[in-house]
Amino acid sequence: MNPLKSITLYHFMIHNQKMIGIKFSPDKLIQGLIKSLPGPKWSEEYNMAYIPNTKGNLGIIFNTFKGVVWINYNRFLANKPVNTANESVDVEWFRKRKPIPEYRLCPEEYLLKLELKKYANNTVRTYVHFFELFINHYKEKNLNAINESDIRAFLQKLIHRNVSNSYLNQAINAIKFYYEVVLGMPNRFYEIERPRREFKLPTVISKEEVLTIIENANNLKHKCIIELLYSSGLRRSELLNLKITDVDSKRMLIRVESAKGNKDRYTLLSQTALEDLRIYFKEWKPQNYLFEGRKAGKYSAESVLQIVKGAAERARISQNVTPHVLRHSFATHLLESGVDLRQIQVLLGHGSSKTTEIYTHVATNSFKGIKNPLD
């Protein structure tokens, strides 16, 4: 097999029929092999060859190119689960909803695919919300009859509402999920334009403000929650999923399991937070999760948000402080104290260093050495 020669397989639709697209760089050998396939045709629109999408034809492609050129299936075989964490996917709630007059509910095949791919619960809720928004915009129209012009018209309506770029991208993702993943037609709407990504700096508060917020917690449990969000740089969902056994006091680390991207990692455990956690543990006696609600169940995300916001208001912090602001502040303060960016990336669980680099734009130590021209 020549490693320099390769083809990439795609799903797409031609005249409402599923096709296997074959993309390749100009090459006489590959062109000759494609001509030997059953009924190959060329699409000027997609700039690739294609044949009918059948199980038999997929096997023919494999046998024709096997050992001769590299076959890239990454864009074709896109149905593997994206989340193998133990967290149960909450789809049943959507199934059990009572029908609403003149309101189109998310189709069962959409819910089933979200369940099989084990999408995170937040993603499930987001996708269902936006897809129902979309299908109720075209409630009289068969979903398979909707074309790119219809989708653009729907997105244009959202734009006229002055929604954010993030909101618009979520709507596009939910729509594309149905046609590309549920119906198995990747790239049917791949020419839909996405808005340019916004560059927004994270909100950061000072160490003194963080300490004031901690001092204004209502009780010891709330104090421990705020301390861990900041001192360990945890996402709110990661804090809620912490088990008692995840606190490693000997190594002064916290184990974060199945975090964003289904990744495990270790992050820092503060000595101050540990001392408060020990007192909290004796008083509150959690059974399974480190922070529990009623009947030893997982603490609610809304409760954590209100704990942080309430303490920040009592501390008279002018900014809108959320759990994620504490995480941003943790990363920024580490950077300002001289911690290497790569180490911060590991502690935060970022998959890319580019995500972590945003903190260089808000860290004050990068500006302190600059003499202001007015002075």
C-alpha positions as CSV (number, residue, x, y, z in Angstrom):
1,M,0.0,0.0,0.0
2,N,1.3,3.4,-0.9
3,P,0.9,5.7,2.2
4,L,1.0,8.8,0.0
5,K,-2.1,7.7,-1.9
6,S,-5.5,7.9,-0.1
7,I,-9.2,8.3,-0.5
8,T,-11.8,9.7,1.9
9,L,-15.3,8.4,2.1
10,Y,-18.3,10.7,2.7
11,H,-22.1,10.4,3.1
12,F,-24.2,12.7,1.0
13,M,-27.5,12.9,-0.9
14,I,-28.0,13.1,-4.7
15,H,-31.7,13.4,-5.8
16,N,-32.8,12.2,-2.3
17,Q,-30.8,9.1,-2.6
18,K,-27.9,8.2,-0.2
19,M,-24.5,8.0,-1.9
20,I,-21.0,7.1,-0.9
21,G,-18.7,10.0,-1.9
22,I,-15.1,9.3,-2.7
23,K,-12.7,12.2,-2.4
24,F,-9.1,12.0,-3.6
25,S,-6.2,14.0,-5.0
26,P,-5.7,13.6,-8.8
27,D,-4.1,10.2,-9.4
28,K,-4.3,7.9,-12.4
29,L,-4.2,4.7,-10.3
30,I,-7.1,5.9,-8.1
31,Q,-9.1,7.1,-11.1
32,G,-8.7,3.7,-12.8
33,L,-9.9,1.9,-9.6
34,I,-12.9,4.2,-9.3
35,K,-13.9,3.4,-12.9
36,S,-14.0,-0.3,-12.0
37,L,-16.6,0.4,-9.3
38,P,-20.3,-0.2,-10.1
39,G,-21.8,2.9,-11.8
40,P,-19.4,5.6,-10.6
41,K,-20.5,9.2,-11.3
42,W,-18.8,12.6,-10.7
43,S,-20.4,15.5,-8.7
44,E,-19.2,18.9,-9.7
45,E,-21.0,20.4,-6.7
46,Y,-19.2,18.2,-4.1
47,N,-16.0,17.7,-6.2
48,M,-15.9,14.0,-5.7
49,A,-16.9,10.7,-7.3
50,Y,-19.8,8.7,-5.9
51,I,-21.7,5.5,-6.1
52,P,-25.0,4.4,-4.5
53,N,-24.7,3.9,-0.7
54,T,-25.3,0.2,-0.1
55,K,-23.7,-2.4,2.1
56,G,-22.5,-4.3,-0.9
57,N,-20.9,-1.2,-2.6
58,L,-19.1,-0.4,0.7
59,G,-17.6,-3.9,0.6
60,I,-16.7,-3.5,-3.1
61,I,-14.8,-0.2,-2.3
62,F,-13.0,-1.9,0.6
63,N,-11.9,-4.9,-1.6
64,T,-11.0,-2.6,-4.6
65,F,-8.7,-0.3,-2.7
66,K,-7.5,-2.6,0.1
67,G,-3.7,-2.9,0.1
68,V,-3.4,-0.4,-2.7
69,V,-4.3,3.0,-1.1
70,W,-5.2,4.2,2.3
71,I,-9.0,4.4,2.9
72,N,-10.0,7.1,5.4
73,Y,-13.3,6.2,7.0
74,N,-13.3,9.0,9.7
75,R,-16.0,11.1,8.0
76,F,-18.1,8.0,7.0
77,L,-18.2,5.9,10.2
78,A,-19.4,8.7,12.5
79,N,-21.7,6.7,14.8
80,K,-19.5,5.6,17.7
81,P,-20.5,6.8,21.2
82,V,-19.0,10.2,22.1
83,N,-19.3,9.6,25.8
84,T,-18.5,6.4,27.7
85,A,-18.8,7.9,31.1
86,N,-21.0,6.2,33.8
87,E,-23.4,9.2,33.9
88,S,-26.8,8.0,32.7
89,V,-28.2,9.9,29.7
90,D,-31.4,11.6,30.6
91,V,-33.6,11.1,27.5
92,E,-36.6,9.5,29.2
93,W,-37.8,12.9,30.5
94,F,-38.3,14.1,26.9
95,R,-40.1,10.9,25.9
96,K,-42.6,11.1,28.8
97,R,-43.7,14.7,28.1
98,K,-47.3,15.1,27.5
99,P,-48.2,16.2,23.9
100,I,-48.8,19.9,23.5
101,P,-51.5,21.0,21.1
102,E,-50.0,22.3,17.8
103,Y,-46.5,21.7,19.1
104,R,-44.2,19.3,17.3
105,L,-42.1,17.2,19.7
106,C,-38.6,15.9,18.9
107,P,-38.9,12.6,16.9
108,E,-38.1,9.3,18.7
109,E,-35.2,8.5,16.3
110,Y,-33.5,11.8,17.3
111,L,-33.8,10.9,21.0
112,L,-32.7,7.4,20.4
113,K,-29.5,8.5,18.6
114,L,-28.6,10.9,21.4
115,E,-29.1,8.0,23.8
116,L,-27.0,5.6,21.8
117,K,-24.2,8.0,21.3
118,K,-24.3,8.8,25.1
119,Y,-24.2,12.5,24.7
120,A,-23.8,14.5,27.9
121,N,-27.1,15.5,29.5
122,N,-26.4,19.2,28.9
123,T,-25.9,18.5,25.2
124,V,-29.1,16.4,25.1
125,R,-31.1,19.3,26.5
126,T,-29.5,21.8,24.2
127,Y,-30.0,19.7,21.0
128,V,-33.7,18.9,21.8
129,H,-34.5,22.5,22.6
130,F,-33.0,23.9,19.4
131,F,-34.3,21.1,17.2
132,E,-37.8,21.5,18.4
133,L,-37.4,25.3,17.8
134,F,-36.5,24.4,14.3
135,I,-39.2,21.8,13.5
136,N,-41.9,24.0,14.9
137,H,-40.8,26.8,12.5
138,Y,-41.6,24.3,9.7
139,K,-44.4,22.3,11.5
140,E,-46.4,21.8,8.3
141,K,-43.4,20.5,6.3
142,N,-41.9,17.0,6.1
143,L,-38.5,17.1,7.7
144,N,-36.9,15.2,4.7
145,A,-38.3,17.9,2.4
146,I,-36.5,20.7,4.1
147,N,-33.6,22.1,2.0
148,E,-30.6,24.4,2.6
149,S,-32.7,27.5,1.7
150,D,-35.2,26.6,4.4
151,I,-32.4,26.2,7.0
152,R,-30.8,29.5,6.0
153,A,-34.2,31.2,6.3
154,F,-34.6,29.8,9.9
155,L,-31.1,30.9,10.8
156,Q,-31.8,34.4,9.3
157,K,-34.8,34.7,11.6
158,L,-32.6,33.9,14.6
159,I,-30.0,36.5,13.4
160,H,-32.8,39.1,13.3
161,R,-33.5,38.4,16.9
162,N,-29.9,39.5,17.6
163,V,-28.9,36.1,19.2
164,S,-25.3,35.4,20.0
165,N,-22.9,33.5,17.7
166,S,-22.8,30.7,20.3
167,Y,-26.6,30.5,20.2
168,L,-26.6,30.3,16.4
169,N,-23.9,27.6,16.3
170,Q,-25.9,25.5,18.8
171,A,-28.9,25.7,16.5
172,I,-26.9,24.7,13.5
173,N,-25.4,21.7,15.5
174,A,-28.8,20.5,16.5
175,I,-30.2,20.7,13.0
176,K,-27.1,19.0,11.4
177,F,-27.3,16.2,14.0
178,Y,-30.7,15.2,12.6
179,Y,-29.8,15.1,9.0
180,E,-26.2,14.0,9.2
181,V,-26.2,11.6,12.2
182,V,-29.8,10.4,12.7
183,L,-30.6,10.0,9.0
184,G,-27.0,9.1,8.1
185,M,-26.4,11.8,5.6
186,P,-23.2,13.6,6.7
187,N,-22.4,16.7,4.6
188,R,-25.9,17.1,3.3
189,F,-25.9,20.6,4.7
190,Y,-22.2,21.1,5.0
191,E,-22.3,24.3,3.0
192,I,-24.4,26.1,5.7
193,E,-22.3,29.1,6.8
194,R,-21.4,29.4,10.4
195,P,-20.9,32.7,12.2
196,R,-17.4,33.8,12.9
197,R,-16.3,32.7,16.4
198,E,-16.4,35.5,19.0
199,F,-13.3,36.3,21.0
200,K,-14.4,37.2,24.5
201,L,-12.0,37.5,27.4
202,P,-12.9,35.5,30.6
203,T,-14.2,37.4,33.6
204,V,-11.6,37.3,36.4
205,I,-11.8,38.6,40.0
206,S,-8.8,39.3,42.3
207,K,-7.6,36.9,45.0
208,E,-8.8,39.4,47.7
209,E,-12.3,39.3,46.2
210,V,-12.3,35.5,46.1
211,L,-11.4,35.4,49.8
212,T,-14.1,37.9,50.6
213,I,-16.7,35.7,48.8
214,I,-15.5,32.6,50.8
215,E,-15.9,34.6,54.0
216,N,-19.5,35.4,53.0
217,A,-20.6,31.9,52.5
218,N,-23.8,31.0,54.5
219,N,-22.3,27.9,56.1
220,L,-19.4,25.4,56.1
221,K,-20.8,23.3,53.3
222,H,-21.2,26.4,51.1
223,K,-17.7,27.6,52.1
224,C,-16.2,24.2,51.0
225,I,-18.0,24.4,47.7
226,I,-16.7,27.8,46.9
227,E,-13.2,26.9,48.1
228,L,-13.0,23.8,45.8
229,L,-14.4,25.6,42.7
230,Y,-11.6,28.2,43.0
231,S,-8.6,26.3,44.5
232,S,-9.0,23.3,42.2
233,G,-10.3,25.1,39.1
234,L,-13.3,22.8,38.9
235,R,-16.2,23.1,36.5
236,R,-19.5,23.1,38.2
237,S,-20.4,19.6,36.8
238,E,-17.1,18.3,38.0
239,L,-17.7,19.5,41.5
240,L,-21.2,17.8,41.5
241,N,-19.7,14.5,40.4
242,L,-17.0,14.4,43.0
243,K,-17.0,11.3,45.3
244,I,-15.6,11.2,48.8
245,T,-12.9,8.9,47.5
246,D,-11.8,11.5,44.9
247,V,-10.1,13.6,47.6
248,D,-6.5,12.4,48.0
249,S,-5.2,14.1,51.1
250,K,-1.9,12.2,51.1
251,R,-0.9,13.4,47.6
252,M,-2.9,16.7,48.0
253,L,-4.7,16.1,44.8
254,I,-8.3,15.8,43.6
255,R,-9.2,13.2,41.0
256,V,-11.7,14.4,38.4
257,E,-13.3,11.5,36.6
258,S,-15.1,11.6,33.2
259,A,-14.8,15.3,32.9
260,K,-15.5,17.3,29.7
261,G,-14.4,15.2,26.7
262,N,-14.7,12.1,28.8
263,K,-11.2,12.6,30.3
264,D,-9.9,11.9,33.8
265,R,-7.4,14.2,35.4
266,Y,-5.9,15.3,38.7
267,T,-5.9,18.8,40.0
268,L,-4.7,20.6,43.1
269,L,-6.1,20.2,46.6
270,S,-5.7,23.2,48.8
271,Q,-4.5,22.7,52.4
272,T,-7.0,25.3,53.6
273,A,-9.8,23.6,51.7
274,L,-8.8,20.2,53.1
275,E,-8.9,21.4,56.7
276,D,-12.5,22.8,56.1
277,L,-13.5,19.6,54.3
278,R,-12.5,17.5,57.3
279,I,-14.7,19.5,59.6
280,Y,-17.5,19.5,57.0
281,F,-17.3,15.7,56.6
282,K,-17.7,15.1,60.4
283,E,-20.6,17.5,60.6
284,W,-22.5,16.7,57.4
285,K,-21.5,13.0,56.9
286,P,-21.9,12.7,53.1
287,Q,-22.4,9.1,52.1
288,N,-21.4,8.9,48.4
289,Y,-20.9,12.2,46.7
290,L,-18.8,14.8,48.4
291,F,-21.7,17.3,48.3
292,E,-25.1,15.7,48.5
293,G,-28.7,17.0,48.4
294,R,-31.7,15.2,49.8
295,K,-31.6,11.4,50.3
296,A,-27.9,11.3,49.6
297,G,-28.5,12.3,46.0
298,K,-26.3,14.5,43.9
299,Y,-26.4,18.2,44.7
300,S,-28.1,20.4,42.1
301,A,-26.3,22.6,39.7
302,E,-28.7,25.5,40.3
303,S,-28.0,25.3,44.1
304,V,-24.2,25.7,43.4
305,L,-24.8,28.7,41.2
306,Q,-27.0,30.4,43.8
307,I,-24.4,29.7,46.6
308,V,-21.7,31.4,44.6
309,K,-23.9,34.3,43.4
310,G,-25.3,34.9,46.9
311,A,-21.9,34.9,48.6
312,A,-20.6,37.3,45.9
313,E,-23.5,39.7,46.4
314,R,-23.0,39.7,50.2
315,A,-19.3,40.4,49.5
316,R,-20.4,43.4,47.4
317,I,-18.5,42.2,44.3
318,S,-19.6,44.3,41.3
319,Q,-19.0,41.6,38.7
320,N,-21.4,38.8,37.9
321,V,-19.6,36.0,39.7
322,T,-20.4,32.4,38.7
323,P,-18.7,29.0,39.3
324,H,-16.9,29.4,36.0
325,V,-15.6,32.9,37.0
326,L,-13.9,31.2,40.0
327,R,-12.3,28.7,37.6
328,H,-11.1,31.5,35.3
329,S,-9.7,33.3,38.3
330,F,-7.9,30.1,39.5
331,A,-6.1,29.8,36.1
332,T,-5.3,33.5,35.9
333,H,-3.9,33.7,39.4
334,L,-1.7,30.6,38.7
335,L,-0.3,32.2,35.6
336,E,0.3,35.5,37.4
337,S,2.3,33.6,40.0
338,G,4.6,32.1,37.4
339,V,3.1,28.6,36.8
340,D,3.8,27.2,33.4
341,L,1.0,27.5,30.9
342,R,1.3,23.7,30.1
343,Q,0.8,22.8,33.8
344,I,-2.3,25.0,33.9
345,Q,-3.7,23.3,30.8
346,V,-3.3,19.9,32.6
347,L,-4.9,21.2,35.8
348,L,-7.9,22.6,33.9
349,G,-8.3,19.6,31.6
350,H,-8.1,21.6,28.4
351,G,-7.6,19.5,25.3
352,S,-5.8,22.2,23.5
353,S,-3.2,24.7,24.7
354,K,-4.9,27.4,22.6
355,T,-7.9,27.3,25.0
356,T,-5.5,27.9,28.0
357,E,-3.7,30.7,26.2
358,I,-6.6,33.0,26.6
359,Y,-5.6,33.6,30.2
360,T,-2.4,35.4,28.9
361,H,-4.8,38.2,27.8
362,V,-6.1,38.8,31.3
363,A,-3.0,38.0,33.5
364,T,-1.8,41.3,34.9
365,N,1.9,40.3,35.2
366,S,2.2,40.6,31.4
367,F,1.4,44.3,31.7
368,K,3.1,45.3,35.0
369,G,6.5,45.7,33.3
370,I,5.1,48.2,30.7
371,K,5.6,51.9,31.6
372,N,2.5,53.9,30.8
373,P,3.3,56.7,28.3
374,L,1.3,59.2,30.5
375,D,3.6,58.4,33.5
